Amino acid sequence: MKNIRIIGSLAFVLGLFTAVFAGIPWYITVVDDPAMPWWFKTAVFCLLGGILVVLLTVVLEQTNTRISREEPLPTEHGGSVLLLNSTTLPGREITEILGLVQGHTVYAIWLGKDLSAIIRLIVGGELTEYTEMMGKARQTATGRMLAQAEKMGADAIINTRYMTTSVVGSAAELLVYGTAVKLATEVG
């Protein structure tokens, strides 16, 4: 599927550049004869066909991933690693610093929700589509970080921080990181 999407992307780019850099100058110089040459028709076909192929492959991949979600995503955390944004845990001593752990994801919403959010920008109100998107991204990234800490044998992650960046359009990158540590056993 990825190879088909790459072919569609290449057809789009080739069609776009041919239409813009060859088609527009041709049209400007030959305004009297409106008949389009075969290469210009092919460029437009590649441009539109490439977009269609990319959209179809993305939709097919999305439906396939939704159908095949039988295994739990790394967002689900069933371990006992404590997650703190402070550098200490009251009443517990840090015995060993295991190192940096991190979780990362890039999330986007589909065009329909993006259009809904644009309407909300005009009329006002909470952009719930983006709130849900960022909540899912936070869960996924945190789950990945916790899984990494569990593999290291950590008891806690201290000094946890979240960072977000806009990637393109309505896609957002979310990074969570902290320090994995071992704690002294509780006496009590």
Contacts in CASP RR format, 6 or more apart in sequence:
PFRMAT RR
TARGET T0000
AUTHOR 0000-0000-0000
METHOD contacts of the structure
MODEL  1
MKNIRIIGSLAFVLGLFTAVFAGIPWYITVVDDPAMPWWFKTAVFCLLGG
ILVVLLTVVLEQTNTRISREEPLPTEHGGSVLLLNSTTLPGREITEILGL
VQGHTVYAIWLGKDLSAIIRLIVGGELTEYTEMMGKARQTATGRMLAQAE
KMGADAIINTRYMTTSVVGSAAELLVYGTAVKLATEVG
1 57 0 8 1.000
1 60 0 8 1.000
1 61 0 8 1.000
1 64 0 8 1.000
2 57 0 8 1.000
4 53 0 8 1.000
4 57 0 8 1.000
5 53 0 8 1.000
5 54 0 8 1.000
5 57 0 8 1.000
5 58 0 8 1.000
7 53 0 8 1.000
8 49 0 8 1.000
8 50 0 8 1.000
8 53 0 8 1.000
8 54 0 8 1.000
8 57 0 8 1.000
9 50 0 8 1.000
9 54 0 8 1.000
11 46 0 8 1.000
11 47 0 8 1.000
11 49 0 8 1.000
11 50 0 8 1.000
11 53 0 8 1.000
12 46 0 8 1.000
12 47 0 8 1.000
12 49 0 8 1.000
12 50 0 8 1.000
12 51 0 8 1.000
12 54 0 8 1.000
14 43 0 8 1.000
14 46 0 8 1.000
15 42 0 8 1.000
15 43 0 8 1.000
15 44 0 8 1.000
15 46 0 8 1.000
15 47 0 8 1.000
16 47 0 8 1.000
18 39 0 8 1.000
18 40 0 8 1.000
18 42 0 8 1.000
18 43 0 8 1.000
18 46 0 8 1.000
19 40 0 8 1.000
19 43 0 8 1.000
19 44 0 8 1.000
19 47 0 8 1.000
22 39 0 8 1.000
22 40 0 8 1.000
22 43 0 8 1.000
23 40 0 8 1.000
23 43 0 8 1.000
26 37 0 8 1.000
26 40 0 8 1.000
62 110 0 8 1.000
73 140 0 8 1.000
74 140 0 8 1.000
74 143 0 8 1.000
74 144 0 8 1.000
74 147 0 8 1.000
75 136 0 8 1.000
75 139 0 8 1.000
75 140 0 8 1.000
75 142 0 8 1.000
75 143 0 8 1.000
75 144 0 8 1.000
76 143 0 8 1.000
77 142 0 8 1.000
77 143 0 8 1.000
77 146 0 8 1.000
77 147 0 8 1.000
79 146 0 8 1.000
79 150 0 8 1.000
80 155 0 8 1.000
81 146 0 8 1.000
81 149 0 8 1.000
81 150 0 8 1.000
81 154 0 8 1.000
81 155 0 8 1.000
81 156 0 8 1.000
81 157 0 8 1.000
81 180 0 8 1.000
82 89 0 8 1.000
82 155 0 8 1.000
82 156 0 8 1.000
82 157 0 8 1.000
82 183 0 8 1.000
83 142 0 8 1.000
83 146 0 8 1.000
83 156 0 8 1.000
83 157 0 8 1.000
83 160 0 8 1.000
84 156 0 8 1.000
84 157 0 8 1.000
84 158 0 8 1.000
84 159 0 8 1.000
84 160 0 8 1.000
85 159 0 8 1.000
85 160 0 8 1.000
85 161 0 8 1.000
86 158 0 8 1.000
86 159 0 8 1.000
87 158 0 8 1.000
87 159 0 8 1.000
88 94 0 8 1.000
88 158 0 8 1.000
89 156 0 8 1.000
89 158 0 8 1.000
89 183 0 8 1.000
92 156 0 8 1.000
92 183 0 8 1.000
92 184 0 8 1.000
92 186 0 8 1.000
93 183 0 8 1.000
93 184 0 8 1.000
94 158 0 8 1.000
94 181 0 8 1.000
94 182 0 8 1.000
94 183 0 8 1.000
94 184 0 8 1.000
95 181 0 8 1.000
95 182 0 8 1.000
95 183 0 8 1.000
95 184 0 8 1.000
96 181 0 8 1.000
96 182 0 8 1.000
97 179 0 8 1.000
97 180 0 8 1.000
97 181 0 8 1.000
98 149 0 8 1.000
98 152 0 8 1.000
98 153 0 8 1.000
98 154 0 8 1.000
98 179 0 8 1.000
98 180 0 8 1.000
98 181 0 8 1.000
98 182 0 8 1.000
99 152 0 8 1.000
99 179 0 8 1.000
99 180 0 8 1.000
100 177 0 8 1.000
100 178 0 8 1.000
100 179 0 8 1.000
100 180 0 8 1.000
101 145 0 8 1.000
101 148 0 8 1.000
101 149 0 8 1.000
101 152 0 8 1.000
101 154 0 8 1.000
101 157 0 8 1.000
101 177 0 8 1.000
101 178 0 8 1.000
101 179 0 8 1.000
101 180 0 8 1.000
102 144 0 8 1.000
102 145 0 8 1.000
102 148 0 8 1.000
102 175 0 8 1.000
102 176 0 8 1.000
102 177 0 8 1.000
102 178 0 8 1.000
103 141 0 8 1.000
103 142 0 8 1.000
103 143 0 8 1.000
103 144 0 8 1.000
103 145 0 8 1.000
103 148 0 8 1.000
103 175 0 8 1.000
103 176 0 8 1.000
103 177 0 8 1.000
104 141 0 8 1.000
104 144 0 8 1.000
104 173 0 8 1.000
104 174 0 8 1.000
104 175 0 8 1.000
104 176 0 8 1.000
105 137 0 8 1.000
105 140 0 8 1.000
105 141 0 8 1.000
105 144 0 8 1.000
105 173 0 8 1.000
105 174 0 8 1.000
106 137 0 8 1.000
106 167 0 8 1.000
106 171 0 8 1.000
106 172 0 8 1.000
106 173 0 8 1.000
106 174 0 8 1.000
107 133 0 8 1.000
107 134 0 8 1.000
107 136 0 8 1.000
107 137 0 8 1.000
107 140 0 8 1.000
107 171 0 8 1.000
107 172 0 8 1.000
107 174 0 8 1.000
108 133 0 8 1.000
108 167 0 8 1.000
108 169 0 8 1.000
108 170 0 8 1.000
108 171 0 8 1.000
108 172 0 8 1.000
109 117 0 8 1.000
109 129 0 8 1.000
109 130 0 8 1.000
109 133 0 8 1.000
109 170 0 8 1.000
113 129 0 8 1.000
113 133 0 8 1.000
114 129 0 8 1.000
114 170 0 8 1.000
116 129 0 8 1.000
117 127 0 8 1.000
117 129 0 8 1.000
117 130 0 8 1.000
117 170 0 8 1.000
120 126 0 8 1.000
120 127 0 8 1.000
120 128 0 8 1.000
120 129 0 8 1.000
121 127 0 8 1.000
130 170 0 8 1.000
133 170 0 8 1.000
133 172 0 8 1.000
134 164 0 8 1.000
134 172 0 8 1.000
134 174 0 8 1.000
137 164 0 8 1.000
137 172 0 8 1.000
137 174 0 8 1.000
138 162 0 8 1.000
138 174 0 8 1.000
138 176 0 8 1.000
140 174 0 8 1.000
141 162 0 8 1.000
141 174 0 8 1.000
141 175 0 8 1.000
141 176 0 8 1.000
142 176 0 8 1.000
145 157 0 8 1.000
145 160 0 8 1.000
145 176 0 8 1.000
145 177 0 8 1.000
145 178 0 8 1.000
146 157 0 8 1.000
148 180 0 8 1.000
149 157 0 8 1.000
149 180 0 8 1.000
152 180 0 8 1.000
153 180 0 8 1.000
153 182 0 8 1.000
154 180 0 8 1.000
154 181 0 8 1.000
154 182 0 8 1.000
155 181 0 8 1.000
155 182 0 8 1.000
155 183 0 8 1.000
156 180 0 8 1.000
156 181 0 8 1.000
156 183 0 8 1.000
157 178 0 8 1.000
157 179 0 8 1.000
157 180 0 8 1.000
157 181 0 8 1.000
158 178 0 8 1.000
158 179 0 8 1.000
158 181 0 8 1.000
159 178 0 8 1.000
159 179 0 8 1.000
160 176 0 8 1.000
160 177 0 8 1.000
160 178 0 8 1.000
161 176 0 8 1.000
161 177 0 8 1.000
161 178 0 8 1.000
162 174 0 8 1.000
162 175 0 8 1.000
162 176 0 8 1.000
163 174 0 8 1.000
163 175 0 8 1.000
163 176 0 8 1.000
163 177 0 8 1.000
164 172 0 8 1.000
164 173 0 8 1.000
164 174 0 8 1.000
164 175 0 8 1.000
165 172 0 8 1.000
165 173 0 8 1.000
165 175 0 8 1.000
166 172 0 8 1.000
166 173 0 8 1.000
167 173 0 8 1.000
END
